[in-house]
Amino acid sequence: MPSNQIQLGSFKLKFTGPAKYLGKKNLLAFDFTQVQLELGDRSLFTADFRGGKAKKAAFEQIAITKLPFFAFFLVTEEFIAARGRGGGLALWIQ
């Protein structure tokens, strides 16, 4: 399951949820439905949000126009660059 996280020292705030890749459009659509707070390898708090399990179950039927997504425009061995639905720039660096 895809995730996005913020880490400060040994604290992690992690968001997870379903995702799907639309190859012809080069889009990665996603939706975060769960949040987790971790300290090291220990989970301190986990909760569903934004519709949680029901939204996760219905994810495949939601139109791409209703979901956040990344449109990839450059992929190399060192990094990936994409534009978000709102126009922001996302970089993943190895």
C-alpha positions as CSV (number, residue, x, y, z in Angstrom):
1,M,0.0,0.0,0.0
2,P,1.5,3.4,-1.0
3,S,2.5,5.8,1.8
4,N,3.8,9.2,2.4
5,Q,5.6,10.1,5.5
6,I,7.2,12.9,7.5
7,Q,10.1,12.0,9.8
8,L,11.6,14.0,12.6
9,G,14.3,12.1,14.5
10,S,12.7,8.8,15.3
11,F,9.1,10.1,15.0
12,K,7.2,9.3,11.8
13,L,3.8,10.6,10.7
14,K,2.7,8.2,7.9
15,F,-0.3,8.5,5.6
16,T,-1.4,5.3,3.6
17,G,-4.1,4.4,1.2
18,P,-4.9,2.9,-2.2
19,A,-3.3,3.9,-5.5
20,K,-3.5,3.0,-9.2
21,Y,-1.2,3.7,-12.1
22,L,-2.8,4.7,-15.4
23,G,-0.1,3.8,-17.9
24,K,-1.5,5.4,-21.0
25,K,-1.9,8.8,-19.2
26,N,1.3,8.3,-17.1
27,L,-0.6,9.1,-13.9
28,L,-0.5,7.8,-10.4
29,A,-3.8,8.4,-8.7
30,F,-4.0,7.9,-4.9
31,D,-6.0,8.6,-1.8
32,F,-4.9,8.6,1.8
33,T,-7.3,6.9,4.1
34,Q,-5.2,6.0,7.2
35,V,-2.8,7.9,9.4
36,Q,-0.2,6.4,11.7
37,L,2.2,7.9,14.3
38,E,5.3,5.8,14.9
39,L,8.3,6.1,17.3
40,G,11.1,4.0,15.9
41,D,9.6,0.6,15.0
42,R,6.6,1.1,17.4
43,S,3.2,2.2,16.3
44,L,1.8,4.8,18.8
45,F,-1.4,5.7,17.0
46,T,-3.3,4.5,13.9
47,A,-6.7,5.8,12.7
48,D,-8.8,5.8,9.5
49,F,-9.8,9.2,8.1
50,R,-11.4,10.8,5.1
51,G,-13.8,7.9,4.7
52,G,-11.3,5.2,5.8
53,K,-12.2,1.6,4.9
54,A,-15.3,2.5,3.0
55,K,-13.4,5.0,0.7
56,K,-10.6,2.5,0.3
57,A,-13.1,-0.2,-0.8
58,A,-14.7,2.1,-3.3
59,F,-11.4,3.5,-4.7
60,E,-11.4,1.7,-8.0
61,Q,-14.9,3.2,-8.9
62,I,-13.9,6.8,-8.2
63,A,-13.2,8.9,-11.3
64,I,-9.7,10.1,-11.8
65,T,-11.1,13.7,-11.9
66,K,-12.1,13.3,-8.2
67,L,-8.7,11.9,-7.0
68,P,-5.3,13.5,-6.3
69,F,-2.6,12.3,-8.7
70,F,0.9,12.7,-10.0
71,A,1.7,13.1,-13.7
72,F,5.3,11.7,-14.2
73,F,7.3,13.7,-16.7
74,L,10.9,12.5,-16.0
75,V,12.1,9.2,-14.7
76,T,15.8,8.3,-14.4
77,E,17.8,5.8,-12.2
78,E,18.6,8.7,-9.8
79,F,15.3,10.5,-9.5
80,I,11.7,10.8,-10.6
81,A,9.9,14.1,-11.2
82,A,6.1,14.6,-11.4
83,R,3.5,17.3,-11.3
84,G,0.7,17.0,-8.8
85,R,-3.0,17.6,-9.7
86,G,-2.8,21.1,-8.1
87,G,0.4,22.0,-10.0
88,G,3.0,21.3,-7.3
89,L,6.3,19.6,-8.1
90,A,7.2,16.2,-6.6
91,L,10.7,14.8,-6.6
92,W,11.8,11.3,-5.4
93,I,15.6,11.0,-5.1
94,Q,17.4,7.8,-4.5
